[in-house]
Amino acid sequence: MDLIIEQLRTYPIMALFLCLGLGYGAGKFKVGKFELGGIAGTLIVAVIVGQVGGINLSTDVQNVFFSLFIFMVGYNGGPQFFAALNRTALTKLLAAVMMTLWGLFFVVIVATWAGFDKGLAAGLAAGGLTQSAIIGTAGNAIDLLGLASEEAEKLKTNIAVGYSVTYIFGSIGPILAVSVIPILMRWDLRKEAIKLAQKLSGGEHILAEGEFIPLNRFDARAYEVQNGAKVAGQSIKETEEGFDGDVLVERILRNGAPLEAKPDIVIEDGDVVVVSGLVSALARFEEFSGSEVGEYPSELTIVEERRNVVITNPKLAGNTLAELRVALTPDQRRGIHVSKITRMGHDIPVLRNTEILAGDEVSIVGHKSDLDRIAKVAGYVPPSASVTNFIALGIGIAIGYLIGEISFVIAGTKVALGSGLGCLVMGLIIGFLRTRRPKIGGINRGAANFLQSFGLAVFVGVVGLNAGQPALEAIQEHGITLLLLGVVVTLMPMIVQFPINYFALRIRNPIEACAVVTGSRSGNPGFVTLLEKAGNSTPTPAFTMTYAVANIFLTLWGPLVVAFVPLSF
């Protein structure tokens, strides 16, 4: 054991990565719906390992990785944050902002009442509101107070203490909310999710529990045109127009010889026609043509391509899938089908009335030439996993540090934005600009998510290791009080805000109402629970919008907590 401890002291980086591995392992531990998570697990393990003493990592390490994390928070959330700033989403935007304000209010009130210092108050906010970024932004604000180094380090240690004690119930709170609210309101979330999906689908069949369709949304079939079929005598162009672009005639086999599917070719009795399109349209095409052909020659084999496109065209953003039929010309959308929509890493339902927002990554299916055409109109193809625009990353973070020097006076205390908020602002700006000028950003989604997750994990690991024994002493002194006040900070904003959302802001659809609560509380565990109860992805649009807004504002509250709570009593 002495040898291991000596190695940890000699190689603190080894200790850091050990904490990451063990922390993420501990984070997988589940109790019912609750999962600790890798970040909280890393911090707790790091505090425990830090008890050996003598493991000191440079604060430069934590600053570098926190800068990467907070920049990527803005970069990933920028498109959705600015998308929320429109009239149709105004009530949800307001609900999210109000929820974060209630969180700030209750943190300041209970921390002041309990006599907590600025560090414990910030930790209470970070854990009780489950916003890990507050650890960094509040720490930056403490560094700028001009305190003696020992006093500043004590306050920052207390941030880690407050977070580690209150985070667990902070994560459980939104789970309780989406479990209790439907009971109180007498909502059946599964039925309400089906109703909402029915509304979004424009009347298409919605699956009940236990049902499934063993088909893809997009497919290709071959049909033999029977005598007297409705498509017989029609040109390919007329046939496609009759199905409003949902069907594309790919090939025709006539008398054993393949024909090129030109628009003016007329379909005749006995032709074997290969069509691709939406499965719902293919079923209707069979009624208009004849029987499906199970076996057909290799000459009729077709090859399609699937490609992701990030939506940037302002003329398309804000339209539903049904409205895109009007926004795009028939030639632009010919042969193109949407198979998947991803928003902030979450899949959202692909239904007629699903709204497309700037920054959405849409998976489309079609021929290469058709995909090339629509990609230029809709936005841009995201960079491959190996491509990262280091110009945007490097210059963005550098400017973020300059923005962090801006200061002002709050409650008699000089408060600077700090490098954390500066990098967040630049991440927001660059993340938004990439939806207007794709070449400005160009950071692959996977790389951006990795930098965000890894940056925060390293940051909290360093914080926990450096906190060491003082953290344990603070937990022993304030643990029970912190835990109980954390419960208040977690629950009260939701208790106060939900009636406002329902009665004043008129967010009354049960699925959206619950999604707004979990998103406004940046409650990922609660969102997972809501998805399970809904049984489909209908909560995702409201959640992603409010989650992006809450992430930004809660992060901003770090310096405000430091400003509003007295230094000591």
LINDA-V563187 format. One record per residue. RES is the residue in one letter. SS is DSSP state (hx for helix, st for strand, lp for the rest). Layout:
<<RES/SS> <RES/SS>>
This chain:
<<M/lp> <D/hx> <L/hx> <I/hx> <I/hx> <E/hx> <Q/hx> <L/hx> <R/hx> <T/hx> <Y/lp> <P/hx> <I/hx> <M/hx> <A/hx> <L/hx> <F/hx> <L/hx> <C/hx> <L/hx> <G/hx> <L/hx> <G/hx> <Y/hx> <G/hx> <A/hx> <G/hx> <K/lp> <F/lp> <K/st> <V/st> <G/lp> <K/lp> <F/st> <E/st> <L/lp> <G/lp> <G/hx> <I/hx> <A/hx> <G/hx> <T/hx> <L/hx> <I/hx> <V/hx> <A/hx> <V/hx> <I/hx> <V/hx> <G/hx> <Q/hx> <V/hx> <G/lp> <G/lp> <I/lp> <N/lp> <L/lp> <S/lp> <T/hx> <D/hx> <V/hx> <Q/hx> <N/hx> <V/hx> <F/hx> <F/hx> <S/hx> <L/hx> <F/hx> <I/hx> <F/hx> <M/hx> <V/hx> <G/hx> <Y/hx> <N/hx> <G/hx> <G/hx> <P/hx> <Q/hx> <F/hx> <F/hx> <A/hx> <A/lp> <L/lp> <N/lp> <R/hx> <T/hx> <A/hx> <L/hx> <T/hx> <K/hx> <L/hx> <L/hx> <A/hx> <A/hx> <V/hx> <M/hx> <M/hx> <T/hx> <L/hx> <W/hx> <G/hx> <L/hx> <F/hx> <F/hx> <V/hx> <V/hx> <I/hx> <V/hx> <A/hx> <T/hx> <W/hx> <A/hx> <G/lp> <F/lp> <D/lp> <K/hx> <G/hx> <L/hx> <A/hx> <A/hx> <G/hx> <L/hx> <A/hx> <A/hx> <G/hx> <G/hx> <L/lp> <T/lp> <Q/lp> <S/lp> <A/hx> <I/hx> <I/hx> <G/hx> <T/hx> <A/hx> <G/hx> <N/hx> <A/hx> <I/hx> <D/hx> <L/lp> <L/lp> <G/lp> <L/lp> <A/lp> <S/hx> <E/hx> <E/hx> <A/hx> <E/hx> <K/hx> <L/hx> <K/hx> <T/hx> <N/hx> <I/hx> <A/hx> <V/hx> <G/hx> <Y/hx> <S/hx> <V/hx> <T/hx> <Y/hx> <I/hx> <F/hx> <G/hx> <S/hx> <I/hx> <G/hx> <P/hx> <I/hx> <L/hx> <A/hx> <V/hx> <S/hx> <V/hx> <I/hx> <P/hx> <I/hx> <L/hx> <M/hx> <R/lp> <W/lp> <D/lp> <L/hx> <R/hx> <K/hx> <E/hx> <A/hx> <I/hx> <K/hx> <L/hx> <A/hx> <Q/hx> <K/hx> <L/hx> <S/hx> <G/lp> <G/lp> <E/lp> <H/lp> <I/lp> <L/lp> <A/lp> <E/lp> <G/lp> <E/lp> <F/lp> <I/lp> <P/lp> <L/lp> <N/lp> <R/lp> <F/st> <D/st> <A/st> <R/st> <A/st> <Y/st> <E/st> <V/st> <Q/lp> <N/lp> <G/lp> <A/lp> <K/lp> <V/lp> <A/lp> <G/lp> <Q/lp> <S/st> <I/hx> <K/hx> <E/hx> <T/hx> <E/hx> <E/hx> <G/hx> <F/lp> <D/lp> <G/lp> <D/lp> <V/st> <L/st> <V/st> <E/st> <R/st> <I/st> <L/st> <R/st> <N/lp> <G/lp> <A/st> <P/st> <L/st> <E/st> <A/lp> <K/lp> <P/lp> <D/lp> <I/lp> <V/st> <I/lp> <E/lp> <D/lp> <G/lp> <D/lp> <V/st> <V/st> <V/st> <V/st> <S/st> <G/st> <L/st> <V/hx> <S/hx> <A/hx> <L/hx> <A/hx> <R/hx> <F/hx> <E/hx> <E/hx> <F/hx> <S/hx> <G/st> <S/st> <E/st> <V/lp> <G/lp> <E/lp> <Y/lp> <P/lp> <S/hx> <E/hx> <L/hx> <T/lp> <I/lp> <V/lp> <E/lp> <E/st> <R/st> <R/st> <N/st> <V/st> <V/st> <I/st> <T/lp> <N/lp> <P/lp> <K/lp> <L/lp> <A/lp> <G/lp> <N/lp> <T/st> <L/hx> <A/hx> <E/hx> <L/hx> <R/hx> <V/hx> <A/hx> <L/lp> <T/lp> <P/hx> <D/hx> <Q/hx> <R/hx> <R/lp> <G/lp> <I/lp> <H/st> <V/st> <S/st> <K/st> <I/st> <T/st> <R/st> <M/lp> <G/lp> <H/st> <D/st> <I/st> <P/lp> <V/lp> <L/lp> <R/lp> <N/lp> <T/lp> <E/st> <I/lp> <L/lp> <A/lp> <G/lp> <D/lp> <E/st> <V/st> <S/st> <I/st> <V/st> <G/st> <H/lp> <K/hx> <S/hx> <D/hx> <L/hx> <D/hx> <R/hx> <I/hx> <A/hx> <K/hx> <V/hx> <A/hx> <G/st> <Y/st> <V/lp> <P/lp> <P/lp> <S/lp> <A/lp> <S/lp> <V/lp> <T/lp> <N/lp> <F/hx> <I/hx> <A/hx> <L/hx> <G/hx> <I/hx> <G/hx> <I/hx> <A/hx> <I/hx> <G/hx> <Y/hx> <L/hx> <I/hx> <G/lp> <E/lp> <I/lp> <S/st> <F/st> <V/st> <I/st> <A/lp> <G/lp> <T/st> <K/st> <V/st> <A/st> <L/lp> <G/hx> <S/hx> <G/hx> <L/hx> <G/hx> <C/hx> <L/hx> <V/hx> <M/hx> <G/hx> <L/hx> <I/hx> <I/hx> <G/hx> <F/hx> <L/hx> <R/lp> <T/lp> <R/lp> <R/lp> <P/hx> <K/hx> <I/hx> <G/lp> <G/lp> <I/lp> <N/lp> <R/hx> <G/hx> <A/hx> <A/hx> <N/hx> <F/hx> <L/hx> <Q/hx> <S/hx> <F/hx> <G/hx> <L/hx> <A/hx> <V/hx> <F/hx> <V/hx> <G/hx> <V/hx> <V/hx> <G/hx> <L/hx> <N/hx> <A/hx> <G/hx> <Q/hx> <P/hx> <A/hx> <L/hx> <E/hx> <A/hx> <I/hx> <Q/hx> <E/hx> <H/hx> <G/hx> <I/hx> <T/hx> <L/hx> <L/hx> <L/hx> <L/hx> <G/hx> <V/hx> <V/hx> <V/hx> <T/hx> <L/hx> <M/hx> <P/hx> <M/hx> <I/hx> <V/hx> <Q/hx> <F/hx> <P/hx> <I/hx> <N/hx> <Y/hx> <F/hx> <A/hx> <L/lp> <R/lp> <I/lp> <R/lp> <N/lp> <P/hx> <I/hx> <E/hx> <A/hx> <C/hx> <A/hx> <V/hx> <V/hx> <T/hx> <G/hx> <S/hx> <R/lp> <S/lp> <G/lp> <N/hx> <P/hx> <G/hx> <F/hx> <V/hx> <T/hx> <L/hx> <L/hx> <E/hx> <K/hx> <A/hx> <G/lp> <N/lp> <S/lp> <T/lp> <P/lp> <T/hx> <P/hx> <A/hx> <F/hx> <T/hx> <M/hx> <T/hx> <Y/hx> <A/hx> <V/hx> <A/hx> <N/hx> <I/hx> <F/hx> <L/hx> <T/hx> <L/hx> <W/hx> <G/hx> <P/hx> <L/hx> <V/hx> <V/hx> <A/hx> <F/hx> <V/lp> <P/lp> <L/lp> <S/lp> <F/lp>>
